[in-house]
């Protein structure tokens, strides 16, 4: 599957924007909308750097009684939206995956800077061997795991690595073989997923 999208809107007149093949790059700031149906678990990830990157700044639009589940390495730490904000209020840098459940249907807008600049900027994600991490692309980019354009670049992970992609009610488990990922689900823009690398490695993404 070669469909890919990069959903960024640039600040007016703030930077030169390059557009091709359903891609829009911004060198400064952009936004990504994520739809959150009422009382439905959505596995998302922070795709932009807003300078603070805590729940109160990332998910401020979600209504009271909404929840977020943040992976702590062995389970989830649950935060709840109250009248005065999120409690607890962890920091979730770009590329961090987490579940949200909105108390009513809501579109959440992530706003911030792209962490790599167009034209060869890179971002490095360190993965420890056989440790499950809940991640997302720190670039606002969506494609299938085998991404032939290599912006997601998960094909650089070693053989026998695994990915778990949320399908709305459970996980689709993919394994990295010699010829790529099988099965080959799509990671949406600002989509979270579990990854387990079979060896310690750096997952490096480049913004062309």
N, C-alpha and C positions, 0 to 999 in steps of 0.2 A: 504494500500500500504506500503510495507516494504522496498522498494528500498531506499538506502541512500548512500550518497557519502560525503567524506571529501577530498577535493582536495588541498593538501599541498605538496610542494616539499621541502625537507630539504636542508639546506646548506651542502655542501660536508663535511663529517666527523665531522660535528659540534655537533651532538647529536645522541643518540640512537633513532632509529625509530621503532615503533611498527606497524605492518600491519596485518589486518584481515578483512574479509567481506567488501572489497572495501574501507577500511579506511586506511589512512596513517597519523600517528601523528608525529609531530615534536616538540621537546621541545625548539627549538630556533627560527628559522625563516622559512618562507615559502612564496609561492606565489599562487595567484588565478587569473586565466584569465577570463575576462568577455567580451563576444562578443557584439559589438555595431554596428548594421547595420546603414547605412547612413540615417540620418534624421528620425530616429525612436526613440520614447521614450522607454527607458529601465529603469525599476525600480531596482536599485541596492542598495548595502549597503557595508560599509567598513568592511571587515572581519578580518583585521589584524592591528596591531599597528606599524606604521612606525616611530614613535617618533615625527612627526610633524602633520600628519593627516589633512593638509589643502588641498584644491583643487589642488594647484600647485604641491604638491607632490603625491597626489592620482591619478590625471587625467592629468598628464603632457604630456602623449602621444597623447591625443586627439587633433585633428587639430583646427586651428583658425576658429572661428565662431561656434564652438560647444557651447552648453549651458548645464547648470546644474540647477536644481530646488530643493531648499532646503526648507523643511517644517519649518515654523516659529511658528506653533501653531494654526494659523487660515488661512494660505494661504502659498504661495511659494515665497521665495526670489530667483530671477533669476540671475545667474552669467554667464558671457560670456567669452570665451577664445579669447584673443587678442594676438597680436604679442609679448607682454611682459608678458603674463600669464593670469591667471584668475582674473576677477574683478566683484564683490567683491570676496575675497578669504577666506571663512569661514573655521573654524576647524570642522572636522567631525570625532569624535572618533569612535573606533570600535563599531559596533551595530547601527550606524546611517544610516537610509535609505534616498535615494535621487534619483531623476530622472536625467538621462543624455540623451542628444541627440547629437550624433556625426555628424559633417558636412560631413564626409565621412566614409565609413566602416572601423572599427578599432577594434583591440583587446586591451583592457586595462588590464594591469597587476598590481594587488595590491601586494605589497611586504612588509613584516614586520613580527613582532613577534606575536605568538599566545598568547592571553591575559590570558589563563589558561593553566597550565601544565598538561600533561597526568598523569593519576593515581589518579584522584580525585580533581584536581584543579577546582575552581568554579569562576563564574562571575555572578554578581548580577545586574539586570536591574530593576530599581524602576518605577512602573506604578501607576499613580494617577487615582482615580475613575472617570470614564466617560469622560476622556480626551483622545482625539485621538492623538496618537504618531506614527510617521513614523520611523520604526525600521528595524533592520535585526539582524540575529544571530551574536553576537560578536565573536563567534567561527566559523571557516570556515567549516560549516556543512550544508548539504542539506537533507531534508526529507519531508514527509507529516506532516500536522499539528498534527495528532494523534501519530506520532513517538513512536513506541512501545519500542524503546531503551532509550527514555527519555533524549537524549542529547539536542534536541531542547527544550523539557520540557514545552511546552505550555499547556499540560494537567493539570498543576497545577494552571492555571488561574481559577478564579471563574466562576460558571455557569452564563450564559447570557452575558459573554464577547463576543466581535466580532472581527473578522479579515477580512481585505480587501486585497486580493491577486491580483496583476496585471496580466491580461491574454493577454496583448499585445494591447488591444483596450479599455479596461475598467476593472472593478474590479469584482472578484468573492467574494461574501460576505459569510462568514462562522460564525456560532454561536456556542458557547460552551454550550452543554447540559450535562445532567447527565452521558451520555455514551460517551462523547467526542465531537469532532468538526464535524459539518455537514453543507455543504459538506466538503470534506477533500482534498483540493488541495495541491500540492507540493511546498515547498519553496526551490528554488535552492541555491546552495552555492553562497554566496554574493548576495542573493536576498533580496530586500526590501519589506516591507508590512506595512500596517496600522494596529494598534492594539488599541482596546479600552477595558480596563478592567472594569468590573462592580463594582469593589471595589478596593480600594488602596491596592496594594500588591507588593511583590518582586518576579520577575520572575528570578529564579536561575537556571543556567545551570552548569552542571558538565562534565568535560572532563575525561572519564574513561580510 
